[in-house]
């Protein structure tokens, strides 16, 4: 099923604390198309045939502040992921449920490609050693959505007035919440909420992305964002803004 005309939007803002902006994002339509260079059929040369929007890609990355080249790391993350999707387009446009395991493996491979691209930049520019970024991608192909993430940039689903987190923060504070050591409220105000335990750029051993799959329903709204939003804006406000959009 095609999802043409599905409304999407993106925005980034540096905030009022830092002068620069280490966030990068991408909102893209994925289409099936062929370009005809020559044919005996009644079509002109260099004709491009497009079947419509078959899927959409939402990507956000937040360079880890305090590390050299953090804005470069997030830029590499988004760009590498977009190119990977383009190169494996036939797979990304598949809707066969029998290939779910293969699709999840491809998403993990995509994140590994990003890790290698960041490491290649460090090899080329040693002063960027240690740079890293969060990375979250939602791939929508109605009615299915795959989400892959590493770090604390989040994906939310708004359904019937309720905001549901799809991703889990890869932070020291969230690990303590999962272990029952502190509450979610304590984690929100803890300095450990800013300590990433997984990220892109710190080696494959610390990458360990999460992959989730869910079925969308008419009226659903999806938000992919960095902690620059979630650390400052409460869920209730995010919900009301999404509902009013």
N, C-alpha and C positions, 0 to 999 in steps of 0.2 A: 504494500500500500504506500502510495506516495504521500509526502507530508508538505507539499508546496504551500507557500503562504503561511506557514507556521511562524508567528511573530517572535523575533528574537531581538535582543539589544545587549550592548556591552558598554561599560564605562570604567575609567580608572581615574583616581584622584590621589595626589601625593599627600594629602592631609595637611595639618597645620604645624607638625613637629619637625619633620625632616624636609630639607630643601629639594631632594631628588625623589624619584619614584622607581622602586625596584620591582614593581608589579608589571606583568605583561599578560595579555589575554588574546584570545582568538575566538571569533564566532563565524562559522563557515557552513555553507550548504554543500552537500556531496551529491553529485549528479552522475548519471550514466550518459556517456556521450561518445560519438565517433566523429572523426574528421575525414571527409571523403576528399582525397586528392585527385582521383581520376576514376571514372566509371562509365560504362556503356548505358547506364540508367539515365533517365531524364533529370539529372541533377547537375548543378554547376560545380566546377572544380572548387576545392577548398570549402565545401559546404560542411558545416558542423551540425550534426543532429543530436539533440538533447532530449532525453526522455522525461526530464523533470527532476525535482528534488527527491532523492531517495533516502537521504539521511542528513543529520546535522551534527556538527562537532562544536563542543563548548570546552575551551581550555583556559586555565588560569594558573599562573606561577608567581611566586613571591620569593625574590632573592633574599637570602638570609642576611639580615643587617649586621653590620660589624665585621663582615668578612670582605676581603678585597674582591672586586669583580662581581658583587652580588647581583647587580643589575644585568650584567652580561650573562650570568648563569640562568636567570629566569628567561631571558631572551632566547638563549640557546634551547632551553627546555621546550618552550612553545613552538619554536621554529622546527626543531628536530621532530617533535611529535606530529606536527602537521605534514611534514614531508614523508614520514613513515606511513601515515594513513594514506597519503596520495599514492605511494608506491605499492601498497597492498589493497588498492581500491576494490578489486573483485571480491576479496575476502570481506571487507567492511560492508559491502552491499548485500551480503548473504543473509537470509532470514531463516535458514534451516535450523530448527532446534536441535537436530542431531549433531551439530557442530559446535555446541556451546563450549565444550571443553577446549576445542581448538581455538575458539575465539578468545577465551580467557588467557590461553597461553600466548596468543598473539599480542594481547594487551600487555602482558608481563614482558614480552620481548621488546615491545615498543618502549617501555620504560627503561629497559636495559640499554637500548640504543641511545636514549637521552643521557644516561649515565656515562656511556662511553664518549659521547660528543663533548660533554662537560670536561671529562678527564683529558680529552685530546686538546681542548683549549688551554688547560692548565699546563700540559706538556709544551705547548707552543708559547705560552705566556707564563713563565714561572711565578711572576709576581701575583698572579691570581690564585696561587696555591691555597687550597682550603675553601674556595668559593663553593656555594651550594644554593639550592632553591627547593621550595616546595613545588608540587605539580599535581594538579587534579584535572581529569578529563571526563566529560560526559559525552557519550556517543548515543544519539537518539535515532532510532529507526522504528517508527510507529508500528506496534505499540510498545516496543522494547527499548530499554535504555541500559547501557553498560556504563559503569563508573569505575575508574581506576584512579588511585591517589596514593601519594606519599607525602608526609608532612602534615601541616595543620590548615591547609586551604580546604574548604569544605564544599560539599554538595548537599543541597536541601531539596526536599519535595514538599510542596504545599498542596494538600488535598483536602477538600471539604472544610476549609478554614483551619486546618491543623498543619503545623510545620514539623516535618520529620527529617532529622539528620540522616543522610545516607552514608556518609563517611565517618570514620573515627579519627580523632586527632592523634597523631603519633608524637605525643609529648610525654615528658616525665610525669607531669601532673595527671594525665589521663591514665597512665600505667598504674599510678597509685590509687586512682578511683576504681579501676578494674580489680585491683588487689584488695579493695575494701579498706584501705588505709585512711582515705579522706573522702569527703563527700564531693559531689559535683559543684556545689556552691563554694566549698573551700578551694577547689581546684581553679575555679574561675579567677580568684584573687591571689593565687599563689604565683611566686616568681618561676616556679617549675612549669607553669603553663607556657612559658616562652622557651623552654628547653626542648629542642627536637631530639627524638631518639631515632628517627628515620628521616632521611632527606636524600635528594639527588645531589651528587657531587662528593659524597663521603665514601665512595666505594660500593661495589655490588653487595657486600655483606650487610651494609646498613640501609640498602634500598628497600627491599621487602615490601613492595606495594600491595595494597588491598584491591581486590576486584569484586564488584557486586553487580548483580543483574536484577532488574525489576520490570514489571509490566506497567505501562502508563495507562491512564484512563482520561476520557474527555474532561477538560476543565483543570487538569493538573498543571502546576507551574513549577519550573525547575530553576534553582539558583545555584550558580557556581561562583565562589567568592574566596577572597583571602581573609586572614585574621584581622586585617585592617578594618574590615567591616564588623566581623563577629565579636571582636574584642571591645568595640565601642558601642555597638547598637544591640539592644536586647532583642530576644526572639519575638516578643510581642510587637515591637516596632517593625521588624523585618516582615512579619506576617501581614501587618496592616498595609505596608508599602507594596508588597506583592499583590495583595488583593485589590489595591486601588490602581495598579498600573494599567 
